[in-house]
Amino acid sequence: MSRDLALRRRQETRTLGVLLAGGVIGALAGVGAAYLLLQARERQRSATDADLPIISSGGAVKLGLLLFGLFRQINEIAQGR
């Protein structure tokens, strides 16, 4: 019984570690992407005086589809396909 409890605690610890690592990596990737978008906007703004949106609606759709594909690939890797 205590062996099962120890195994369950190890699995919970591993799960928590994976979630925390994924959260940190995701946060860093998000900050990096936002930085790149802001840099591109500053370059656009210096080239023209127009106040353009950071990302167009078409670009947002492309980004959403890209992220959906990424999540699908991660799921397939996790399932061993």
C-alpha positions as CSV (number, residue, x, y, z in Angstrom):
1,M,0.0,0.0,0.0
2,S,2.7,2.5,0.9
3,R,4.5,1.5,-2.3
4,D,1.4,2.5,-4.3
5,L,1.3,5.8,-2.4
6,A,5.0,6.5,-3.1
7,L,4.5,5.7,-6.8
8,R,1.4,8.0,-7.0
9,R,3.4,10.8,-5.3
10,R,6.2,10.5,-7.8
11,Q,3.8,10.6,-10.6
12,E,2.1,13.7,-9.2
13,T,5.5,15.4,-8.7
14,R,6.5,14.5,-12.3
15,T,3.2,15.9,-13.6
16,L,3.6,19.1,-11.6
17,G,7.2,19.5,-12.9
18,V,6.1,19.0,-16.5
19,L,3.3,21.5,-16.1
20,L,5.6,24.1,-14.5
21,A,8.3,23.6,-17.2
22,G,5.7,23.9,-20.0
23,G,4.2,27.0,-18.4
24,V,7.7,28.7,-18.1
25,I,8.6,27.7,-21.7
26,G,5.2,29.0,-23.0
27,A,5.5,32.2,-21.1
28,L,9.0,32.9,-22.4
29,A,7.9,32.0,-25.9
30,G,5.0,34.4,-25.6
31,V,7.1,37.2,-24.4
32,G,9.6,36.6,-27.2
33,A,6.8,36.6,-29.8
34,A,5.4,39.9,-28.4
35,Y,8.8,41.5,-28.4
36,L,9.2,40.5,-32.1
37,L,5.8,41.9,-33.0
38,L,6.5,45.2,-31.2
39,Q,9.9,45.5,-33.0
40,A,8.2,44.9,-36.3
41,R,5.6,47.6,-35.5
42,E,8.3,50.1,-34.5
43,R,10.1,49.5,-37.9
44,Q,6.8,50.0,-39.7
45,R,6.0,53.1,-37.7
46,S,9.4,54.6,-38.5
47,A,8.9,53.8,-42.2
48,T,5.4,55.4,-42.3
49,D,3.6,57.7,-40.1
50,A,0.4,55.6,-40.1
51,D,-0.7,54.0,-36.9
52,L,-1.2,50.4,-38.1
53,P,-2.4,47.5,-35.9
54,I,0.2,45.2,-34.5
55,I,-1.2,42.2,-36.4
56,S,-3.8,42.1,-39.2
57,S,-6.8,39.9,-38.9
58,G,-5.4,37.6,-41.6
59,G,-2.2,37.3,-39.7
60,A,-4.1,36.5,-36.5
61,V,-5.9,33.7,-38.3
62,K,-2.7,32.3,-39.7
63,L,-1.1,32.4,-36.2
64,G,-4.1,30.6,-34.7
65,L,-4.0,27.9,-37.3
66,L,-0.2,27.5,-36.7
67,L,-0.8,27.1,-33.0
68,F,-3.6,24.6,-33.5
69,G,-1.2,22.6,-35.7
70,L,1.5,22.8,-33.1
71,F,-0.8,21.5,-30.3
72,R,-1.9,18.7,-32.6
73,Q,1.7,17.7,-33.3
74,I,2.5,17.7,-29.5
75,N,-0.6,15.5,-28.9
76,E,0.5,13.1,-31.6
77,I,4.1,12.9,-30.1
78,A,2.6,12.3,-26.7
79,Q,0.5,9.4,-28.1
80,G,3.5,7.9,-29.8
81,R,2.3,8.2,-33.4
